[in-house]
Amino acid sequence: DAGVIQSPRHEVTEMGQEVTLRCKPISGHDYLFWYRQTMMRGLELLIYFNNNVPIDDSGMPEDRFSAKMPNASFSTLKIQPSEPRDSAVYFCASTETGIGYGYTFGSGTRLTVV
Amino acid sequence: RKEVEQDPGPFNVPEGATVAFNCTYSNSASQSFFWYRQDCRKEPKLLMSVYSSGNEDGRFTAQLNRASQYISLLIRDSKLSDSATYLCVVTDNNDMRFGAGTRLTVKP
């Protein structure tokens, strides 16, 4: 199994630009999570999906952030417009059994907004 | 008070030492507990679950104290390769919360 695959690994963009982060979960995993990690705030849950349906998006910082999961093998996290304070590492994780069980994380996307 | 609190460290120990980390949580209804390991500039990886009765995996021992609302991780005979940040994770029905992590450096 290739694990959770995220792209790109690194993204540098200018303030105001749209950024799209991508994630392919492990096949058969019904839950997909988007996390953001910064030195100041640690790992924060942004949103999670169960069977492609968004279940809890209360962690999404504001309307500039949106996430979709059009099918079981693909999800996107979009930031539009991006701001310097969005700079962080964004992780995608998946699990087959839901919250309360071990997650497998992708390698993350390191986003820098200048 | 943070929902999941850990001593950020760093803990600097010599090879072969025994080191222990604690993590406290605020939600008494929390149901599941884990320790994750995160290497520098890498993703978190599940190290072990924490069961009420305590559990061991090789050199690693995890314990849960529900009355005092803390979990612990003990590493015996530490190796250079144990150097990493250890994240405590606490879940309830709808949320999985990560602590900020405790940094461990094992030195020769």
gemmi code that builds the backbone of each chain (N, CA, C; Angstrom):
import gemmi

chains = {
    "A": [
        ("ASP", (0.846, -1.188, 0.000), (0.000, 0.000, 0.000), (0.882, 1.239, 0.000)),
        ("ALA", (0.525, 2.232, -0.817), (1.361, 3.421, -0.941), (1.150, 4.382, 0.204)),
        ("GLY", (0.209, 4.148, 1.054), (-0.056, 5.065, 2.150), (-0.879, 6.240, 1.685)),
        ("VAL", (-0.991, 7.248, 2.542), (-1.718, 8.465, 2.206), (-0.778, 9.347, 1.383)),
        ("ILE", (-1.257, 9.772, 0.231), (-0.399, 10.532, -0.676), (-0.885, 11.968, -0.762)),
        ("GLN", (0.019, 12.891, -0.496), (-0.317, 14.309, -0.578), (0.553, 14.993, -1.628)),
        ("SER", (-0.038, 15.992, -2.246), (0.732, 16.812, -3.182), (0.216, 18.243, -3.150)),
        ("PRO", (1.074, 19.209, -3.424), (2.516, 19.057, -3.575), (3.190, 18.880, -2.216)),
        ("ARG", (4.459, 18.563, -2.173), (5.190, 18.479, -0.905), (5.505, 19.861, -0.360)),
        ("HIS", (5.794, 20.756, -1.261), (6.103, 22.140, -0.873), (5.356, 23.080, -1.819)),
        ("GLU", (4.899, 24.183, -1.255), (4.211, 25.170, -2.066), (4.597, 26.542, -1.541)),
        ("VAL", (5.098, 27.371, -2.430), (5.376, 28.763, -2.073), (4.515, 29.621, -2.980)),
        ("THR", (3.743, 30.504, -2.387), (2.837, 31.311, -3.179), (2.796, 32.723, -2.630)),
        ("GLU", (2.314, 33.610, -3.453), (2.196, 34.998, -3.017), (0.834, 35.236, -2.372)),
        ("MET", (0.823, 36.133, -1.426), (-0.418, 36.506, -0.755), (-1.479, 36.862, -1.792)),
        ("GLY", (-2.690, 36.352, -1.561), (-3.785, 36.648, -2.465), (-4.035, 35.573, -3.509)),
        ("GLN", (-3.053, 34.699, -3.698), (-3.222, 33.641, -4.682), (-4.047, 32.487, -4.114)),
        ("GLU", (-4.618, 31.721, -5.015), (-5.346, 30.514, -4.621), (-4.373, 29.356, -4.494)),
        ("VAL", (-4.580, 28.563, -3.457), (-3.735, 27.392, -3.215), (-4.628, 26.164, -3.118)),
        ("THR", (-4.256, 25.094, -3.789), (-5.010, 23.848, -3.702), (-4.081, 22.728, -3.268)),
        ("LEU", (-4.440, 22.098, -2.174), (-3.688, 20.963, -1.663), (-4.482, 19.694, -1.951)),
        ("ARG", (-3.762, 18.603, -2.253), (-4.432, 17.390, -2.678), (-4.082, 16.206, -1.785)),
        ("CYS", (-5.017, 15.282, -1.699), (-4.800, 14.113, -0.841), (-5.486, 12.893, -1.440)),
        ("LYS", (-4.744, 11.794, -1.438), (-5.324, 10.499, -1.810), (-5.224, 9.595, -0.586)),
        ("PRO", (-6.355, 9.216, 0.012), (-6.302, 8.372, 1.210), (-5.952, 6.937, 0.857)),
        ("ILE", (-5.729, 6.144, 1.881), (-5.493, 4.726, 1.685), (-6.791, 4.084, 1.201)),
        ("SER", (-6.688, 3.239, 0.211), (-7.863, 2.583, -0.341), (-8.593, 1.801, 0.758)),
        ("GLY", (-9.904, 2.008, 0.827), (-10.693, 1.303, 1.833), (-10.890, 2.071, 3.122)),
        ("HIS", (-10.156, 3.159, 3.285), (-10.339, 3.996, 4.473), (-11.523, 4.934, 4.226)),
        ("ASP", (-12.489, 4.873, 5.143), (-13.708, 5.654, 4.953), (-13.637, 7.059, 5.552)),
        ("TYR", (-12.631, 7.296, 6.364), (-12.511, 8.595, 7.028), (-11.271, 9.306, 6.518)),
        ("LEU", (-11.441, 10.601, 6.259), (-10.315, 11.417, 5.817), (-10.316, 12.709, 6.619)),
        ("PHE", (-9.145, 13.096, 7.066), (-8.982, 14.257, 7.938), (-7.960, 15.219, 7.328)),
        ("TRP", (-8.222, 16.497, 7.486), (-7.237, 17.528, 7.153), (-6.809, 18.212, 8.445)),
        ("TYR", (-5.486, 18.254, 8.659), (-4.904, 18.914, 9.823), (-3.941, 20.002, 9.357)),
        ("ARG", (-3.740, 20.968, 10.242), (-2.733, 21.999, 10.017), (-1.813, 22.003, 11.229)),
        ("GLN", (-0.506, 22.119, 10.985), (0.454, 22.142, 12.092), (1.339, 23.378, 12.012)),
        ("THR", (1.389, 24.105, 13.096), (2.293, 25.246, 13.237), (3.010, 25.117, 14.569)),
        ("MET", (4.096, 25.847, 14.693), (4.839, 25.822, 15.953), (3.985, 26.374, 17.083)),
        ("MET", (3.221, 27.408, 16.772), (2.453, 28.095, 17.822), (1.241, 27.278, 18.282)),
        ("ARG", (0.576, 26.619, 17.359), (-0.715, 26.009, 17.679), (-0.706, 24.484, 17.610)),
        ("GLY", (0.421, 23.906, 17.209), (0.486, 22.456, 17.113), (-0.403, 21.930, 15.993)),
        ("LEU", (-0.908, 20.718, 16.180), (-1.771, 20.078, 15.184), (-3.224, 20.442, 15.449)),
        ("GLU", (-3.866, 20.994, 14.438), (-5.263, 21.381, 14.570), (-6.081, 20.663, 13.505)),
        ("LEU", (-7.200, 20.090, 13.916), (-8.098, 19.477, 12.950), (-8.886, 20.565, 12.236)),
        ("LEU", (-8.858, 20.525, 10.911), (-9.610, 21.509, 10.123), (-10.984, 20.975, 9.755)),
        ("ILE", (-11.016, 19.762, 9.212), (-12.260, 19.178, 8.727), (-12.052, 17.686, 8.581)),
        ("TYR", (-13.159, 16.912, 8.715), (-13.035, 15.514, 8.361), (-14.264, 15.013, 7.608)),
        ("PHE", (-14.056, 13.995, 6.817), (-15.074, 13.395, 5.971), (-15.267, 11.930, 6.369)),
        ("ASN", (-16.511, 11.485, 6.227), (-16.817, 10.069, 6.355), (-17.581, 9.665, 5.102)),
        ("ASN", (-17.067, 8.675, 4.394), (-17.694, 8.261, 3.137), (-17.941, 9.458, 2.215)),
        ("ASN", (-16.955, 10.298, 2.105), (-16.924, 11.453, 1.202), (-17.798, 12.613, 1.663)),
        ("VAL", (-18.470, 12.481, 2.775), (-19.363, 13.537, 3.262), (-18.673, 14.310, 4.380)),
        ("PRO", (-18.642, 15.649, 4.289), (-18.036, 16.414, 5.391), (-18.862, 16.277, 6.658)),
        ("ILE", (-18.209, 15.886, 7.744), (-18.920, 15.641, 9.001), (-18.743, 16.811, 9.973)),
        ("ASP", (-17.530, 17.303, 10.068), (-17.253, 18.374, 11.027), (-16.245, 19.325, 10.400)),
        ("ASP", (-16.679, 20.530, 10.116), (-15.761, 21.536, 9.552), (-15.563, 22.703, 10.512)),
        ("SER", (-15.836, 22.453, 11.767), (-15.757, 23.550, 12.743), (-14.338, 24.066, 12.935)),
        ("GLY", (-13.367, 23.304, 12.513), (-11.986, 23.740, 12.639), (-11.481, 24.572, 11.478)),
        ("MET", (-12.286, 24.702, 10.450), (-11.873, 25.507, 9.297), (-11.810, 26.968, 9.752)),
        ("PRO", (-10.668, 27.599, 9.561), (-10.464, 28.918, 10.180), (-11.437, 29.990, 9.700)),
        ("GLU", (-11.745, 30.008, 8.459), (-12.642, 31.044, 7.943), (-13.059, 30.680, 6.531)),
        ("ASP", (-13.876, 31.544, 5.946), (-14.451, 31.229, 4.638), (-13.430, 31.111, 3.530)),
        ("ARG", (-12.245, 31.552, 3.775), (-11.217, 31.433, 2.740), (-10.810, 29.980, 2.514)),
        ("PHE", (-11.130, 29.132, 3.486), (-10.774, 27.718, 3.418), (-11.996, 26.904, 2.979)),
        ("SER", (-11.762, 25.972, 2.054), (-12.824, 25.054, 1.661), (-12.209, 23.698, 1.360)),
        ("ALA", (-12.982, 22.652, 1.576), (-12.489, 21.301, 1.320), (-13.578, 20.506, 0.633)),
        ("LYS", (-13.129, 19.615, -0.250), (-14.064, 18.763, -0.967), (-13.526, 17.343, -1.006)),
        ("MET", (-14.452, 16.426, -1.170), (-14.053, 15.029, -1.377), (-14.997, 14.468, -2.425)),
        ("PRO", (-14.692, 14.648, -3.698), (-15.618, 14.240, -4.756), (-15.775, 12.731, -4.889)),
        ("ASN", (-14.776, 11.973, -4.423), (-14.890, 10.512, -4.451), (-14.013, 9.930, -3.352)),
        ("ALA", (-14.069, 8.635, -3.218), (-13.397, 7.974, -2.089), (-11.883, 8.025, -2.164)),
        ("SER", (-11.343, 8.410, -3.302), (-9.903, 8.356, -3.447), (-9.248, 9.725, -3.626)),
        ("PHE", (-9.995, 10.789, -3.354), (-9.411, 12.103, -3.620), (-10.091, 13.185, -2.787)),
        ("SER", (-9.270, 14.059, -2.237), (-9.792, 15.215, -1.512), (-8.904, 16.413, -1.781)),
        ("THR", (-9.498, 17.586, -1.727), (-8.742, 18.826, -1.884), (-9.044, 19.775, -0.738)),
        ("LEU", (-8.055, 20.554, -0.403), (-8.206, 21.666, 0.538), (-7.764, 22.920, -0.203)),
        ("LYS", (-8.662, 23.875, -0.274), (-8.376, 25.070, -1.059), (-8.350, 26.290, -0.144)),
        ("ILE", (-7.423, 27.178, -0.394), (-7.350, 28.449, 0.326), (-7.386, 29.559, -0.721)),
        ("GLN", (-8.381, 30.417, -0.598), (-8.549, 31.489, -1.565), (-9.241, 32.680, -0.916)),
        ("PRO", (-8.580, 33.827, -0.815), (-7.184, 34.089, -1.136), (-6.271, 33.697, 0.021)),
        ("SER", (-5.051, 33.330, -0.285), (-4.115, 32.928, 0.760), (-3.509, 34.160, 1.442)),
        ("GLU", (-3.130, 33.958, 2.717), (-2.513, 35.014, 3.510), (-1.259, 34.444, 4.175)),
        ("PRO", (-0.304, 35.319, 4.535), (0.919, 34.827, 5.174), (0.650, 33.985, 6.424)),
        ("ARG", (-0.391, 34.284, 7.175), (-0.667, 33.510, 8.400), (-1.185, 32.105, 8.097)),
        ("ASP", (-1.423, 31.805, 6.833), (-1.799, 30.434, 6.458), (-0.574, 29.536, 6.319)),
        ("SER", (0.606, 30.116, 6.385), (1.835, 29.322, 6.263), (1.877, 28.280, 7.380)),
        ("ALA", (2.036, 27.032, 6.984), (1.988, 25.911, 7.930), (2.268, 24.636, 7.152)),
        ("VAL", (2.300, 23.530, 7.888), (2.313, 22.224, 7.232), (0.903, 21.667, 7.321)),
        ("TYR", (0.373, 21.269, 6.192), (-0.980, 20.725, 6.125), (-0.879, 19.211, 5.913)),
        ("PHE", (-1.474, 18.486, 6.842), (-1.458, 17.031, 6.769), (-2.856, 16.508, 6.444)),
        ("CYS", (-2.865, 15.472, 5.660), (-4.064, 14.692, 5.419), (-3.851, 13.343, 6.118)),
        ("ALA", (-4.903, 12.798, 6.693), (-4.814, 11.501, 7.354), (-6.061, 10.698, 7.032)),
        ("SER", (-5.937, 9.385, 7.074), (-7.121, 8.551, 6.850), (-7.122, 7.372, 7.804)),
        ("THR", (-8.321, 6.846, 8.025), (-8.497, 5.658, 8.843), (-9.742, 4.939, 8.383)),
        ("GLU", (-9.808, 3.659, 8.603), (-10.984, 2.930, 8.146), (-12.059, 2.861, 9.205)),
        ("THR", (-11.698, 3.215, 10.448), (-12.632, 2.949, 11.531), (-13.110, 4.190, 12.278)),
        ("GLY", (-12.676, 5.352, 11.914), (-13.235, 6.554, 12.503), (-12.425, 7.132, 13.632)),
        ("ILE", (-12.977, 8.185, 14.193), (-12.300, 8.882, 15.288), (-12.139, 7.914, 16.449)),
        ("GLY", (-10.986, 7.975, 17.076), (-10.736, 7.084, 18.185), (-9.857, 5.914, 17.806)),
        ("TYR", (-9.442, 5.841, 16.561), (-8.546, 4.784, 16.133), (-7.322, 5.407, 15.471)),
        ("GLY", (-6.287, 4.650, 15.329), (-5.041, 5.196, 14.785), (-5.211, 5.690, 13.368)),
        ("TYR", (-4.651, 6.852, 13.128), (-4.682, 7.425, 11.796), (-3.373, 7.168, 11.089)),
        ("THR", (-3.406, 7.139, 9.761), (-2.204, 7.163, 8.942), (-2.138, 8.529, 8.283)),
        ("PHE", (-1.041, 9.202, 8.508), (-0.858, 10.536, 7.949), (-0.094, 10.479, 6.638)),
        ("GLY", (-0.406, 11.443, 5.773), (0.433, 11.672, 4.610), (1.672, 12.445, 5.006)),
        ("SER", (2.553, 12.659, 4.054), (3.826, 13.335, 4.330), (3.681, 14.834, 4.521)),
        ("GLY", (2.511, 15.352, 4.210), (2.251, 16.764, 4.446), (2.628, 17.655, 3.271)),
        ("THR", (2.006, 18.823, 3.256), (2.355, 19.888, 2.308), (2.824, 21.075, 3.129)),
        ("ARG", (4.055, 21.491, 2.862), (4.592, 22.663, 3.570), (4.254, 23.896, 2.741)),
        ("LEU", (3.350, 24.706, 3.265), (2.881, 25.886, 2.544), (3.537, 27.139, 3.110)),
        ("THR", (4.086, 27.934, 2.213), (4.635, 29.234, 2.590), (3.949, 30.291, 1.743)),
        ("VAL", (3.314, 31.236, 2.403), (2.653, 32.342, 1.708), (3.467, 33.605, 1.991)),
        ("VAL", (3.965, 34.215, 0.931), (4.835, 35.394, 1.112), (4.127, 36.667, 0.662)),
    ],
    "B": [
        ("ARG", (-7.210, 26.554, 30.456), (-6.397, 25.333, 30.478), (-6.524, 24.613, 29.139)),
        ("LYS", (-5.384, 24.182, 28.585), (-5.424, 23.458, 27.333), (-6.075, 22.102, 27.539)),
        ("GLU", (-6.705, 21.586, 26.478), (-7.399, 20.309, 26.621), (-6.452, 19.144, 26.761)),
        ("VAL", (-5.318, 19.229, 26.096), (-4.291, 18.197, 26.208), (-2.966, 18.922, 26.438)),
        ("GLU", (-2.332, 18.639, 27.549), (-1.101, 19.347, 27.889), (0.073, 18.400, 28.038)),
        ("GLN", (1.169, 18.824, 27.462), (2.406, 18.065, 27.582), (3.542, 19.018, 27.932)),
        ("ASP", (4.524, 18.520, 28.642), (5.762, 19.257, 28.860), (6.511, 19.282, 27.532)),
        ("PRO", (6.779, 20.474, 26.992), (7.404, 20.514, 25.659), (8.846, 20.018, 25.633)),
        ("GLY", (9.475, 19.949, 26.818), (10.877, 19.550, 26.860), (11.757, 20.726, 26.448)),
        ("PRO", (12.923, 20.506, 25.857), (13.378, 19.187, 25.410), (13.936, 18.333, 26.549)),
        ("PHE", (13.795, 17.043, 26.381), (14.430, 16.091, 27.256), (15.705, 15.627, 26.541)),
        ("ASN", (16.820, 15.837, 27.184), (18.103, 15.388, 26.628), (18.637, 14.281, 27.525)),
        ("VAL", (18.728, 13.078, 26.997), (19.150, 11.943, 27.821), (20.256, 11.183, 27.119)),
        ("PRO", (21.098, 10.482, 27.879), (22.137, 9.657, 27.250), (21.537, 8.331, 26.789)),
        ("GLU", (22.186, 7.735, 25.826), (21.796, 6.396, 25.371), (21.704, 5.452, 26.562)),
        ("GLY", (20.691, 4.602, 26.539), (20.532, 3.632, 27.612), (19.709, 4.121, 28.787)),
        ("ALA", (19.416, 5.402, 28.802), (18.642, 5.954, 29.915), (17.175, 5.553, 29.797)),
        ("THR", (16.487, 5.673, 30.919), (15.036, 5.525, 30.946), (14.428, 6.917, 31.064)),
        ("VAL", (13.429, 7.180, 30.246), (12.812, 8.506, 30.250), (11.295, 8.335, 30.219)),
        ("ALA", (10.621, 9.235, 30.905), (9.156, 9.155, 30.970), (8.536, 10.505, 30.648)),
        ("PHE", (7.434, 10.458, 29.906), (6.673, 11.661, 29.590), (5.260, 11.505, 30.142)),
        ("ASN", (4.725, 12.600, 30.599), (3.328, 12.610, 31.023), (2.515, 13.536, 30.133)),
        ("CYS", (1.229, 13.290, 30.126), (0.311, 14.119, 29.358), (-0.988, 14.186, 30.152)),
        ("THR", (-1.498, 15.385, 30.367), (-2.766, 15.521, 31.083), (-3.849, 15.974, 30.120)),
        ("TYR", (-5.081, 15.563, 30.419), (-6.209, 15.951, 29.574), (-7.342, 16.456, 30.448)),
        ("SER", (-8.160, 17.314, 29.867), (-9.173, 18.005, 30.680), (-10.561, 17.374, 30.592)),
        ("ASN", (-10.842, 16.643, 29.542), (-12.176, 16.085, 29.344), (-12.270, 14.697, 29.989)),
        ("SER", (-12.984, 14.608, 31.074), (-13.076, 13.330, 31.798), (-13.825, 12.270, 31.001)),
        ("ALA", (-14.557, 12.689, 29.968), (-15.299, 11.737, 29.145), (-14.457, 11.191, 27.992)),
        ("SER", (-13.209, 11.556, 27.926), (-12.344, 11.068, 26.847), (-12.305, 9.545, 26.847)),
        ("GLN", (-12.225, 8.986, 25.654), (-12.415, 7.540, 25.542), (-11.189, 6.775, 25.070)),
        ("SER", (-10.447, 7.373, 24.170), (-9.311, 6.652, 23.591), (-8.066, 7.510, 23.697)),
        ("PHE", (-6.935, 6.815, 23.798), (-5.682, 7.518, 24.052), (-4.562, 6.868, 23.247)),
        ("PHE", (-3.684, 7.717, 22.736), (-2.616, 7.209, 21.888), (-1.349, 8.019, 22.134)),
        ("TRP", (-0.241, 7.414, 21.771), (1.013, 8.153, 21.615), (1.433, 8.059, 20.156)),
        ("TYR", (1.777, 9.224, 19.590), (2.323, 9.303, 18.252), (3.757, 9.798, 18.351)),
        ("ARG", (4.534, 9.439, 17.362), (5.904, 9.914, 17.264), (6.013, 10.739, 15.993)),
        ("GLN", (6.711, 11.878, 16.087), (6.922, 12.703, 14.904), (8.391, 13.070, 14.804)),
        ("ASP", (9.018, 12.638, 13.735), (10.397, 13.021, 13.462), (10.415, 14.392, 12.804)),
        ("CYS", (11.554, 15.038, 12.882), (11.694, 16.401, 12.357), (11.298, 16.459, 10.883)),
        ("ARG", (10.390, 17.339, 10.566), (9.927, 17.576, 9.201), (9.269, 16.350, 8.558)),
        ("LYS", (8.710, 15.505, 9.416), (7.991, 14.332, 8.927), (6.571, 14.339, 9.500)),
        ("GLU", (5.769, 13.363, 9.038), (4.416, 13.264, 9.549), (4.373, 12.502, 10.868)),
        ("PRO", (3.339, 12.716, 11.680), (3.172, 11.914, 12.903), (2.879, 10.463, 12.533)),
        ("LYS", (3.414, 9.557, 13.337), (3.145, 8.129, 13.129), (2.708, 7.510, 14.438)),
        ("LEU", (1.707, 6.647, 14.360), (1.185, 6.008, 15.551), (2.260, 5.153, 16.198)),
        ("LEU", (2.521, 5.414, 17.457), (3.487, 4.628, 18.221), (2.760, 3.498, 18.944)),
        ("MET", (1.758, 3.862, 19.723), (0.989, 2.843, 20.425), (-0.296, 3.425, 20.982)),
        ("SER", (-1.271, 2.551, 21.122), (-2.493, 2.911, 21.829), (-2.222, 2.786, 23.322)),
        ("VAL", (-3.079, 3.396, 24.120), (-2.938, 3.330, 25.574), (-4.202, 2.715, 26.134)),
        ("TYR", (-4.063, 1.604, 26.817), (-5.219, 0.895, 27.357), (-5.302, 1.104, 28.867)),
        ("SER", (-6.493, 0.944, 29.375), (-6.734, 1.199, 30.802), (-5.824, 0.380, 31.696)),
        ("SER", (-5.534, -0.827, 31.249), (-4.722, -1.724, 32.077), (-3.229, -1.475, 31.895)),
        ("GLY", (-2.894, -0.524, 31.021), (-1.479, -0.306, 30.702), (-1.031, -1.318, 29.670)),
        ("ASN", (-0.096, -0.944, 28.853), (0.384, -1.862, 27.830), (1.839, -1.558, 27.483)),
        ("GLU", (2.463, -2.612, 26.990), (3.890, -2.550, 26.729), (4.154, -3.018, 25.309)),
        ("ASP", (5.124, -2.381, 24.671), (5.547, -2.793, 23.341), (7.062, -2.664, 23.305)),
        ("GLY", (7.725, -3.752, 23.579), (9.180, -3.714, 23.624), (9.678, -2.808, 24.729)),
        ("ARG", (10.435, -1.808, 24.360), (11.007, -0.885, 25.347), (10.021, 0.207, 25.777)),
        ("PHE", (8.860, 0.211, 25.190), (7.888, 1.275, 25.433), (6.731, 0.764, 26.300)),
        ("THR", (6.400, 1.549, 27.324), (5.271, 1.221, 28.186), (4.367, 2.432, 28.295)),
        ("ALA", (3.076, 2.210, 28.054), (2.103, 3.295, 28.151), (1.128, 2.985, 29.278)),
        ("GLN", (0.756, 4.033, 30.001), (-0.202, 3.844, 31.095), (-1.224, 4.961, 31.084)),
        ("LEU", (-2.396, 4.623, 31.610), (-3.513, 5.564, 31.689), (-3.976, 5.650, 33.129)),
        ("ASN", (-4.164, 6.847, 33.614), (-4.731, 7.064, 34.942), (-5.963, 7.944, 34.762)),
        ("ARG", (-7.121, 7.297, 34.736), (-8.356, 8.049, 34.475), (-8.725, 8.960, 35.643)),
        ("ALA", (-8.439, 8.515, 36.843), (-8.806, 9.313, 38.012), (-8.083, 10.657, 38.011)),
        ("SER", (-6.837, 10.619, 37.637), (-6.038, 11.853, 37.608), (-5.965, 12.458, 36.219)),
        ("GLN", (-6.566, 11.797, 35.257), (-6.636, 12.290, 33.888), (-5.264, 12.547, 33.290)),
        ("TYR", (-4.445, 11.513, 33.321), (-3.186, 11.644, 32.610), (-2.798, 10.300, 32.005)),
        ("ILE", (-1.975, 10.390, 30.972), (-1.366, 9.204, 30.390), (0.141, 9.400, 30.403)),
        ("SER", (0.847, 8.297, 30.360), (2.306, 8.380, 30.423), (2.923, 7.452, 29.390)),
        ("LEU", (4.142, 7.770, 29.039), (4.938, 6.931, 28.135), (6.314, 6.776, 28.748)),
        ("LEU", (6.730, 5.539, 28.923), (8.040, 5.240, 29.480), (8.874, 4.571, 28.394)),
        ("ILE", (10.069, 5.081, 28.199), (10.991, 4.474, 27.239), (12.212, 3.974, 28.000)),
        ("ARG", (12.444, 2.673, 27.917), (13.601, 2.091, 28.588), (14.742, 1.906, 27.593)),
        ("ASP", (15.961, 1.899, 28.120), (17.134, 1.632, 27.293), (17.074, 2.473, 26.007)),
        ("SER", (16.974, 3.769, 26.158), (16.749, 4.637, 25.012), (17.888, 4.539, 23.987)),
        ("LYS", (17.479, 4.637, 22.738), (18.396, 4.560, 21.596), (18.477, 5.928, 20.914)),
        ("LEU", (19.537, 6.109, 20.157), (19.672, 7.360, 19.398), (18.471, 7.564, 18.490)),
        ("SER", (17.963, 6.466, 17.950), (16.840, 6.535, 17.012), (15.517, 6.893, 17.681)),
        ("ASP", (15.492, 6.938, 19.009), (14.274, 7.357, 19.711), (14.118, 8.877, 19.697)),
        ("SER", (15.131, 9.591, 19.266), (15.069, 11.054, 19.215), (13.944, 11.482, 18.275)),
        ("ALA", (12.997, 12.211, 18.821), (11.809, 12.611, 18.062), (10.938, 13.449, 18.994)),
        ("THR", (9.814, 13.900, 18.468), (8.786, 14.536, 19.295), (7.669, 13.537, 19.512)),
        ("TYR", (7.235, 13.411, 20.753), (6.197, 12.443, 21.109), (4.910, 13.205, 21.418)),
        ("LEU", (3.870, 12.863, 20.658), (2.588, 13.554, 20.756), (1.583, 12.677, 21.489)),
        ("CYS", (0.955, 13.259, 22.454), (-0.116, 12.596, 23.189), (-1.432, 12.898, 22.468)),
        ("VAL", (-2.295, 11.913, 22.335), (-3.552, 12.113, 21.613), (-4.702, 11.576, 22.455)),
        ("VAL", (-5.741, 12.383, 22.555), (-6.902, 12.041, 23.374), (-8.155, 12.208, 22.521)),
        ("THR", (-9.044, 11.234, 22.573), (-10.246, 11.350, 21.750), (-11.513, 11.202, 22.590)),
        ("ASP", (-12.570, 11.827, 22.077), (-13.901, 11.526, 22.569), (-14.737, 11.156, 21.362)),
        ("ASN", (-16.059, 11.250, 21.471), (-16.892, 10.783, 20.353), (-16.605, 11.496, 19.053)),
        ("ASN", (-16.340, 12.771, 19.150), (-16.315, 13.569, 17.931), (-15.003, 14.277, 17.666)),
        ("ASP", (-14.032, 14.015, 18.459), (-12.822, 14.810, 18.297), (-11.597, 14.033, 18.724)),
        ("MET", (-10.523, 14.318, 18.072), (-9.240, 13.700, 18.411), (-8.270, 14.850, 18.585)),
        ("ARG", (-7.781, 15.039, 19.799), (-6.963, 16.214, 20.090), (-5.524, 15.810, 20.349)),
        ("PHE", (-4.632, 16.532, 19.710), (-3.206, 16.274, 19.857), (-2.604, 17.249, 20.859)),
        ("GLY", (-1.724, 16.734, 21.691), (-0.912, 17.630, 22.499), (0.141, 18.277, 21.624)),
        ("ALA", (0.809, 19.280, 22.174), (1.820, 20.008, 21.404), (3.102, 19.198, 21.219)),
        ("GLY", (3.255, 18.140, 22.016), (4.412, 17.278, 21.836), (5.520, 17.530, 22.836)),
        ("THR", (6.264, 16.464, 23.124), (7.450, 16.541, 23.982), (8.636, 16.113, 23.153)),
        ("ARG", (9.645, 16.963, 23.118), (10.808, 16.669, 22.287), (11.843, 15.889, 23.087)),
        ("LEU", (12.290, 14.798, 22.512), (13.315, 13.954, 23.142), (14.549, 13.909, 22.249)),
        ("THR", (15.698, 14.140, 22.851), (16.972, 13.946, 22.163), (17.789, 12.953, 22.962)),
        ("VAL", (18.166, 11.871, 22.321), (19.019, 10.862, 22.950), (20.430, 11.057, 22.415)),
        ("LYS", (21.370, 11.217, 23.338), (22.745, 11.536, 22.934), (23.668, 10.356, 23.203)),
        ("PRO", (24.709, 10.231, 22.377), (25.648, 9.106, 22.573), (26.422, 9.270, 23.876)),
    ],
}
model = gemmi.Model(1)
for chain_id, residues in chains.items():
    chain = gemmi.Chain(chain_id)
    for i, (resn, *xyz) in enumerate(residues, 1):
        res = gemmi.Residue()
        res.name, res.seqid = resn, gemmi.SeqId(i, " ")
        for name, pos in zip(("N", "CA", "C"), xyz):
            atom = gemmi.Atom()
            atom.name, atom.element = name, gemmi.Element(name[0])
            atom.pos, atom.b_iso = gemmi.Position(*pos), 0.0
            res.add_atom(atom)
        chain.add_residue(res)
    model.add_chain(chain)
structure = gemmi.Structure()
structure.add_model(model)
structure.setup_entities()
